[in-house]
């Protein structure tokens, strides 16, 4: 194929042959594209660009995968073992959604993943649980017990002894951290905590108790807490709704500043997530300096995710504006919110109502009778006393300390009852519980709607065709395709605008 090609169809095919260098040539005053420019005047060139060459190669080296593409975790097992395994077998790193799961399910998930991926790559989520510290501590214990060497730390407001313990205990005899941390952050102050070493106030108790050695203690004081930072912009679930174009450069600059101060042997990698659902958004993130891409919402719509077919169908129909912020179950009392699907559910409005009541009253007994009866009929569909009994059973197994707090604090008791609804709503969505459709809590961001716009008319439009590996593959192929097109344009070659769209190929 040494001859120049002319016309849109030929050019589109040439741009998509990623393994071939491409040249824009002048042939008798006409613009053409060729793989072999011999005998022609070259106007511009775009190198071969495989999907494995996108991003920073150090991400793949550091985490044992093939691509600078990370499928971030979605709690309650929505990032299922099946999802992690499917992506891992194809060379993609994915994080198991351990957040919110009881320890027995986390353990089962780890065993399933390790049996299928004995050499990786895989990661597991460690979510900050300020209201249920036993869950975070227990998850770290499991990860250490089973030798999970990559975790994704998410929703952290500050460092905890649990996450510091995981990092420090993984330091080997040569002083090299074997327990890798990818921290998902959206604020500079939180990012800085992971970019710097663990504080002495959290390390010293571990040393004094004999949990870590003197050598591990000394080394932990000089190495960063994280190996990579995933910059979380306008994502599904926990998010600050920050624009990626502002947040990513800010945190890259912060990393550069701290790297200059600390001179770490391994530079901390900065990835981009929140809004990554199309080749265009992926390319934009890489051009701003992201070392790797992080996806979330679009993976939940894949058939391997741990949710229901009903939810997958709703997600496949979502538009970019079909999202809304709602109170979060795990940080309800702090007023933290997360982003959910608005289409087809009243969850966000009902959850906000509960938070407003929590702010207005000091106990369930203070809530006016008419309001209480409405809650019992519409939201809980049983008496609040029955809900409290469910909470007692639940927290006796999960975290008894929460019940002790509620014994002398009626407002805490009210919070636990309200959190019952917020917690159950995500489980109802996963299980497609009949009669609860209007209460489904489905975490997603605008990336889901952008993805749906992109794949419309292609084989990926149908929910049953959305295999996680195929989705990742098509996002990366489209990113490389667009990168080659933009390289030619940056050298002054203007190609027809209709070429600036990569249609997913089966």
Phi, psi and omega per residue, in radians:
X1 nan 0.915 -3.098
X2 -1.449 -0.357 -3.116
X3 -1.301 2.626 3.102
X4 -1.173 2.562 3.111
X5 -1.948 2.565 -3.113
X6 -2.283 2.532 3.084
X7 1.801 2.683 -3.007
X8 -1.055 -0.823 -3.075
X9 -1.093 -0.743 3.137
X10 -1.159 -0.733 -3.132
X11 -1.148 -0.707 3.120
X12 -1.074 -0.740 3.122
X13 -1.134 -0.696 3.138
X14 -1.165 -0.748 3.112
X15 -1.070 -0.571 -3.099
X16 -1.392 -0.229 3.072
X17 -1.467 1.397 -2.906
X18 -1.130 -0.452 -3.081
X19 -1.384 -0.087 -3.101
X20 -1.854 2.232 2.979
X21 -1.056 2.558 -3.055
X22 -2.221 2.428 -3.102
X23 -2.189 2.382 2.959
X24 -1.594 2.210 -3.048
X25 -2.218 2.822 3.085
X26 -1.898 2.070 3.108
X27 -2.163 1.766 3.126
X28 1.081 0.600 3.141
X29 1.513 -0.065 3.138
X30 -1.817 2.455 3.106
X31 -1.384 2.311 3.064
X32 -2.435 2.900 3.041
X33 -2.085 2.462 -3.095
X34 -2.565 2.589 3.025
X35 -1.430 -0.511 3.107
X36 -2.116 1.919 -3.047
X37 -1.477 0.119 -3.049
X38 -0.953 2.279 3.100
X39 1.467 0.030 -3.117
X40 -2.107 2.749 3.031
X41 -1.426 2.067 -3.081
X42 -1.485 2.197 3.116
X43 -1.659 -0.615 -3.102
X44 -2.869 2.872 3.093
X45 -2.540 2.631 3.079
X46 -2.243 2.215 -3.086
X47 -1.250 2.897 2.958
X48 -1.033 2.489 -3.086
X49 -2.579 1.678 3.113
X50 -1.415 2.874 3.127
X51 -1.138 -0.489 3.120
X52 -1.282 -0.319 -3.110
X53 -1.533 -0.147 3.136
X54 -1.257 2.529 3.106
X55 1.361 -2.908 -3.089
X56 -1.586 2.129 -3.122
X57 -1.080 -0.327 3.127
X58 -1.166 -0.428 3.099
X59 -1.114 -0.843 3.132
X60 -1.115 -0.711 -3.139
X61 -1.136 -0.737 -3.049
X62 -1.252 -0.621 -3.028
X63 -1.953 0.169 2.988
X64 1.228 0.534 -3.136
X65 -2.108 -3.080 -3.096
X66 -1.815 -0.393 -2.992
X67 -2.190 2.636 3.057
X68 -1.509 1.037 -3.042
X69 -2.476 2.170 -3.048
X70 -2.194 2.085 3.057
X71 -1.497 1.780 -3.074
X72 -1.194 2.852 -3.040
X73 -1.370 2.609 2.953
X74 -2.201 2.217 -2.938
X75 -1.099 3.026 3.133
X76 1.030 0.503 3.092
X77 1.267 0.236 3.064
X78 -1.131 -0.698 2.881
X79 -1.388 1.504 -2.954
X80 -1.350 2.926 3.027
X81 -1.044 -0.662 3.141
X82 -1.103 -0.697 3.113
X83 -1.134 -0.816 -3.128
X84 -1.081 -0.742 -3.112
X85 -1.169 -0.796 -3.133
X86 -1.029 -0.807 3.142
X87 -1.223 -0.710 -3.131
X88 -1.073 -0.705 3.131
X89 -1.123 -0.440 3.119
X90 -1.627 0.039 3.080
X91 1.669 0.176 3.123
X92 -1.763 2.472 3.049
X93 -1.484 2.283 3.097
X94 -2.380 2.667 -3.076
X95 -1.946 2.226 3.115
X96 -1.204 2.283 -3.071
X97 -1.403 1.236 -3.065
X98 -1.333 -0.339 -3.101
X99 -1.001 2.262 3.108
X100 1.501 -0.180 3.140
X101 -1.501 2.545 3.024
X102 -1.175 2.705 -3.064
X103 -0.933 -0.645 -3.106
X104 -1.113 -0.607 3.110
X105 -1.334 -0.602 3.069
X106 -1.102 -0.788 3.140
X107 -1.073 -0.766 3.129
X108 -1.097 -0.703 3.122
X109 -1.109 -0.758 3.124
X110 -1.064 -0.801 -3.126
X111 -1.072 -0.743 -3.132
X112 -1.110 -0.757 -3.120
X113 -1.178 -0.798 -3.107
X114 -1.138 -0.572 3.096
X115 -1.155 -0.637 -3.115
X116 -1.496 -0.529 -3.096
X117 -2.212 1.167 -3.077
X118 -1.064 -0.441 3.121
X119 -1.939 0.251 -3.138
X120 1.335 -2.941 0.006
X121 -1.522 2.530 3.010
X122 -2.826 2.779 3.038
X123 -2.368 2.922 3.064
X124 -2.336 2.570 -3.079
X125 -1.432 2.472 2.952
X126 -2.175 1.918 -3.067
X127 -1.759 2.416 3.078
X128 -1.138 2.177 -3.079
X129 -2.216 1.305 -3.074
X130 -1.092 -0.450 3.126
X131 -1.576 -0.228 -3.133
X132 -2.462 1.246 -3.045
X133 -1.085 -0.503 -3.126
X134 -1.087 -0.557 3.134
X135 -1.163 -0.785 -3.141
X136 -1.139 -0.775 3.122
X137 -1.101 -0.740 -3.134
X138 -1.152 -0.657 3.114
X139 -1.112 -0.751 3.109
X140 -1.085 -0.714 3.119
X141 -1.046 -0.739 3.109
X142 -1.141 -0.742 -3.115
X143 -1.124 -0.674 3.093
X144 -1.211 -0.715 -3.123
X145 -1.091 -0.717 -3.058
X146 -1.700 0.081 3.068
X147 1.202 0.655 3.042
X148 -1.327 2.008 -2.979
X149 -1.776 -0.006 3.050
X150 -2.351 2.154 3.027
X151 -2.153 2.681 3.014
X152 -1.884 1.929 -3.131
X153 -1.539 2.095 -3.046
X154 -2.288 2.758 3.082
X155 1.101 0.368 -3.133
X156 -1.333 2.365 3.004
X157 -1.739 -0.485 3.092
X158 -2.729 2.849 3.072
X159 -1.211 2.629 3.101
X160 -2.167 2.869 3.114
X161 -1.089 -0.561 -3.099
X162 -1.112 -0.888 -3.094
X163 -1.227 -0.589 3.073
X164 -1.155 -0.704 3.114
X165 -1.065 -0.764 3.134
X166 -1.024 -0.786 -3.113
X167 -1.149 -0.857 -3.019
X168 -1.200 -0.678 -3.099
X169 -1.225 -0.258 3.126
X170 -1.561 0.035 3.137
X171 -1.353 2.152 -3.063
X172 -1.514 -3.080 -3.063
X173 -1.108 -0.406 3.108
X174 -1.551 0.034 -3.141
X175 1.421 0.271 -3.116
X176 -1.720 2.222 3.137
X177 -1.261 2.064 3.105
X178 -1.585 -0.345 3.069
X179 -1.601 1.843 -3.074
X180 -1.516 2.521 3.104
X181 -2.199 2.219 2.942
X182 -1.871 1.960 -3.076
X183 -1.691 2.246 3.098
X184 -1.666 2.045 -3.012
X185 -2.376 2.718 3.078
X186 -2.380 0.085 -3.136
X187 -2.312 2.493 -3.102
X188 -1.055 -0.723 -3.074
X189 -1.150 -0.610 3.086
X190 -1.296 -0.731 3.103
X191 -0.984 -0.735 -3.096
X192 -1.101 -0.603 3.138
X193 -1.121 -0.612 3.119
X194 -1.459 -0.400 3.118
X195 -1.375 -0.318 -3.126
X196 -1.855 2.936 3.092
X197 -1.140 2.833 3.088
X198 -1.110 2.500 -3.133
X199 -1.275 2.623 -3.118
X200 -1.064 -0.579 -3.094
X201 -1.086 -0.453 3.099
X202 -1.669 -0.447 3.139
X203 -1.409 -0.665 -3.038
X204 -1.044 -0.745 3.096
X205 -1.066 -0.595 3.115
X206 -1.170 -0.658 3.095
X207 -1.214 -0.799 -3.089
X208 -1.103 -0.573 -3.136
X209 -1.441 -0.122 -3.109
X210 1.439 0.148 -3.110
X211 -1.246 -0.558 3.044
X212 -2.201 2.743 -3.119
X213 -1.471 2.945 3.082
X214 -1.071 -0.683 -3.139
X215 -1.149 -0.722 3.102
X216 -1.136 -0.697 3.127
X217 -1.069 -0.840 -3.106
X218 -1.137 -0.698 -3.125
X219 -1.219 -0.682 -3.124
X220 -1.111 -0.379 3.130
X221 -1.315 -0.180 -3.062
X222 -2.196 -0.122 3.097
X223 -1.799 2.644 -3.130
X224 -1.213 2.741 3.115
X225 -1.209 -0.538 -3.047
X226 -2.113 2.671 3.023
X227 -1.667 -0.387 3.133
X228 -2.664 2.606 3.057
X229 -2.076 2.142 3.014
X230 -1.610 1.966 3.134
X231 -1.339 1.986 -3.058
X232 -1.708 1.880 -3.129
X233 -1.614 -2.167 -3.039
X234 -1.506 1.400 -3.006
X235 -1.827 3.044 2.957
X236 -1.351 2.813 -3.141
X237 1.217 -2.501 3.134
X238 -1.077 2.183 -3.133
X239 -2.837 2.654 2.996
X240 -1.763 0.104 3.116
X241 1.012 0.556 -3.118
X242 -1.340 2.497 3.051
X243 -1.225 2.277 -3.109
X244 -1.047 -0.625 -3.082
X245 -1.156 -0.356 3.077
X246 -1.688 -0.738 -3.013
X247 -1.254 -0.786 -3.066
X248 -1.059 -0.896 3.125
X249 -1.049 -0.589 -3.135
X250 -1.123 -0.763 -3.099
X251 -1.365 -0.491 3.004
X252 -1.121 -0.749 3.116
X253 -1.100 -0.684 3.108
X254 -1.128 -0.755 3.085
X255 -1.024 -0.791 -3.124
X256 -1.077 -0.700 3.126
X257 -1.099 -0.829 -3.101
X258 -1.245 -0.615 3.070
X259 -1.078 -0.679 3.098
X260 -1.125 -0.629 3.127
X261 -1.279 -0.789 -2.968
X262 -1.634 -0.417 -3.136
X263 0.913 0.888 3.115
X264 -1.083 2.505 3.083
X265 -1.079 -0.642 3.095
X266 -1.920 2.098 3.101
X267 -1.213 2.341 3.103
X268 -1.222 2.272 -3.113
X269 -1.513 2.485 -3.135
X270 -1.996 2.081 3.111
X271 -1.881 2.984 -3.085
X272 -2.202 2.256 3.073
X273 -2.468 2.952 -3.093
X274 1.529 1.640 -3.107
X275 1.784 -0.020 -3.136
X276 -1.528 1.805 -3.118
X277 -2.526 -0.024 -3.112
X278 -2.471 2.839 3.052
X279 -1.034 -0.629 -3.122
X280 -1.102 -0.810 -3.135
X281 -1.193 -0.628 3.116
X282 -1.126 -0.782 3.134
X283 -1.129 -0.707 3.126
X284 -1.031 -0.763 -3.138
X285 -1.111 -0.773 3.134
X286 -1.137 -0.673 3.137
X287 -1.196 -0.398 3.076
X288 -1.476 -0.050 3.071
X289 1.924 0.121 3.109
X290 -1.124 2.365 3.121
X291 -1.400 -0.447 -3.129
X292 -2.708 2.861 -3.119
X293 -1.832 2.521 3.099
X294 -2.145 2.189 3.097
X295 -2.020 2.686 3.140
X296 -2.526 -1.244 -3.054
X297 -0.931 -0.746 -3.052
X298 -1.206 -0.402 3.109
X299 -1.328 -0.539 3.114
X300 -1.104 -0.484 -3.141
X301 -1.426 -0.036 -3.138
X302 -1.482 2.711 -2.991
X303 -1.222 -0.328 3.131
X304 -1.469 -0.139 -3.101
X305 -1.192 2.723 -3.084
X306 -1.526 0.890 3.081
X307 -2.293 -3.051 -3.044
X308 -1.593 2.780 3.062
X309 -1.067 -0.587 3.117
X310 -1.062 -0.788 3.123
X311 -1.129 -0.745 3.129
X312 -1.048 -0.672 3.113
X313 -1.152 -0.769 3.102
X314 -1.043 -0.746 3.140
X315 -1.133 -0.647 -3.122
X316 -1.202 -0.286 -3.133
X317 -1.779 -0.041 -3.031
X318 -1.273 2.495 2.992
X319 -1.766 2.922 -3.085
X320 -1.035 -0.546 -3.092
X321 -1.525 -0.010 -3.073
X322 -1.482 0.705 3.137
X323 -2.296 2.764 -3.095
X324 -2.735 2.700 3.101
X325 -1.552 2.510 -3.121
X326 -2.543 2.709 3.116
X327 -1.013 2.496 -3.132
X328 -1.631 2.454 -3.138
X329 -1.159 -0.796 -3.013
X330 -1.254 -0.396 3.119
X331 -2.262 0.692 -3.081
X332 -1.000 -0.821 -3.049
X333 -1.179 -0.451 3.112
X334 -1.457 -0.088 3.136
X335 1.375 0.291 3.134
X336 -1.273 2.464 -3.126
X337 -2.066 2.841 3.060
X338 -2.394 2.866 -3.049
X339 -1.727 2.281 -3.067
X340 -2.325 2.953 3.071
X341 -1.330 2.233 3.114
X342 -1.544 -0.583 -3.079
X343 -1.094 2.174 3.033
X344 1.399 0.223 -3.116
X345 -2.613 2.579 3.050
X346 -1.833 0.212 -3.041
X347 -0.966 -0.857 -3.039
X348 -1.027 -0.769 -3.134
X349 -1.154 -0.725 -3.111
X350 -1.236 -0.681 3.107
X351 -1.133 -0.678 3.107
X352 -1.130 -0.638 3.085
X353 -1.045 -0.748 3.125
X354 -1.124 -0.692 3.141
X355 -1.181 -0.665 3.105
X356 -1.086 -0.709 3.100
X357 -1.152 -0.694 3.117
X358 -1.069 -0.682 3.121
X359 -1.228 -0.516 -3.006
X360 -1.557 -0.425 -3.033
X361 -2.237 2.758 -3.118
X362 -1.735 -0.117 3.116
X363 -2.838 2.871 3.091
X364 -1.155 -0.512 -3.121
X365 -1.171 -0.432 3.133
X366 -1.366 -0.327 -3.120
X367 -1.158 2.252 3.133
X368 -0.926 2.521 -3.050
X369 -0.989 -0.765 -3.120
X370 -1.089 -0.684 3.124
X371 -1.169 -0.722 -3.138
X372 -1.116 -0.752 3.135
X373 -1.105 -0.633 3.108
X374 -1.142 -0.733 3.112
X375 -1.058 -0.789 -3.086
X376 -1.153 -0.583 -3.096
X377 -1.418 -0.707 -2.986
X378 -1.695 -0.722 -3.051
X379 -1.670 -0.978 -3.028
X380 -1.473 -0.519 -3.122
X381 1.018 0.496 2.961
X382 -2.960 2.944 -3.076
X383 -1.157 2.608 -3.134
X384 -1.120 -0.514 3.081
X385 -1.146 -0.656 3.078
X386 -1.147 -0.688 3.115
X387 -1.097 -0.740 3.125
X388 -1.064 -0.682 3.090
X389 -1.071 -0.681 3.073
X390 -1.104 -0.704 3.133
X391 -1.097 -0.718 3.130
X392 -1.059 -0.824 3.124
X393 -1.077 -0.743 -3.090
X394 -1.127 -0.902 -3.042
X395 -1.336 -0.354 3.019
X396 -1.071 -0.581 3.125
X397 -1.561 -0.578 -2.984
X398 -1.610 -0.888 -3.083
X399 -2.809 1.483 -3.094
X400 -1.009 -0.392 -3.131
X401 -1.056 -0.545 3.119
X402 -1.119 -0.660 3.131
X403 -1.188 -0.663 3.125
X404 -1.082 -0.686 3.097
X405 -1.106 -0.673 -3.071
X406 -1.285 -0.391 -3.105
X407 -1.027 -0.686 -3.093
X408 -1.899 0.120 -3.082
X409 -2.359 1.687 -3.101
X410 -1.096 -0.487 3.107
X411 -1.227 -0.626 3.063
X412 -1.129 -0.713 3.102
X413 -1.045 -0.746 3.107
X414 -1.093 -0.715 3.136
X415 -1.079 -0.728 3.140
X416 -1.130 -0.674 3.100
X417 -1.127 -0.775 3.136
X418 -1.171 -0.635 3.107
X419 -1.158 -0.419 3.070
X420 -0.995 -0.815 -3.139
X421 -1.123 -0.796 -3.113
X422 -1.115 -0.661 3.132
X423 -1.242 -0.760 -3.113
X424 -1.162 -0.538 -3.037
X425 -1.078 -0.596 3.104
X426 -1.294 -0.590 3.085
X427 -1.204 -0.669 3.091
X428 -1.054 -0.703 3.129
X429 -1.130 -0.792 -3.136
X430 -1.053 -0.728 -3.060
X431 -1.562 -0.079 -3.034
X432 0.900 0.953 -3.124
X433 -1.149 2.106 -3.117
X434 -1.079 2.472 3.112
X435 1.450 -0.103 -3.121
X436 -1.972 0.238 -3.047
X437 -0.972 -0.651 -3.116
X438 -1.303 -0.109 3.131
X439 -1.868 0.073 -3.064
X440 -1.126 2.256 3.038
X441 -1.789 1.966 -3.058
X442 -2.152 1.933 -3.096
X443 -1.334 2.187 3.072
X444 -2.898 2.836 3.125
X445 -2.217 -3.086 -3.115
X446 -1.043 -0.385 3.134
X447 -1.010 -0.519 -3.121
X448 -1.134 -0.786 3.121
X449 -1.166 -0.670 3.107
X450 -1.112 -0.715 3.097
X451 -1.067 -0.781 3.135
X452 -1.069 -0.680 3.084
X453 -1.097 -0.721 -3.086
X454 -1.153 -0.755 -3.020
X455 -1.547 -0.036 -3.108
X456 -1.021 2.261 -3.118
X457 1.571 -0.101 3.102
X458 -1.844 3.056 -3.132
X459 -1.149 -0.372 3.132
X460 -1.401 -0.048 3.076
X461 -1.144 -0.644 -3.110
X462 -1.322 2.233 -3.117
X463 -0.965 -0.617 -3.087
X464 -1.229 -0.196 3.132
X465 -1.702 -0.025 -3.027
X466 -1.513 1.397 3.012
X467 -1.419 2.385 -3.046
X468 -1.017 -0.708 -3.131
X469 -1.159 -0.730 3.133
X470 -1.130 -0.695 3.100
X471 -1.077 -0.849 3.129
X472 -1.061 -0.776 -3.123
X473 -1.055 -0.767 -3.105
X474 -1.254 -0.627 3.054
X475 -1.062 -0.795 -3.110
X476 -1.231 -0.696 3.095
X477 -1.090 -0.740 3.105
X478 -1.125 -0.629 3.114
X479 -1.121 -0.799 3.127
X480 -1.141 -0.700 3.095
X481 -1.011 -0.883 -3.121
X482 -1.162 -0.612 3.124
X483 -1.077 -0.726 3.128
X484 -1.147 -0.709 3.114
X485 -1.084 -0.802 -3.110
X486 -1.166 -0.573 3.096
X487 -1.087 -0.721 3.097
X488 -1.129 -0.719 -3.131
X489 -1.152 -0.643 3.134
X490 -1.150 -0.347 3.101
X491 -1.677 0.202 3.014
X492 1.688 0.053 3.126
X493 -1.623 2.055 -3.125
X494 -1.735 2.019 3.113
X495 -1.783 2.760 -3.123
X496 -0.963 2.448 -3.078
X497 -1.038 -0.524 -3.108
X498 -1.145 -0.292 3.088
X499 -1.297 -0.329 -3.047
X500 -1.420 0.774 3.075
X501 -2.621 2.136 3.094
X502 -1.720 2.067 3.139
X503 -1.558 2.202 -3.117
X504 -0.945 2.337 -3.112
X505 -1.902 2.352 -3.110
X506 -1.327 nan nan
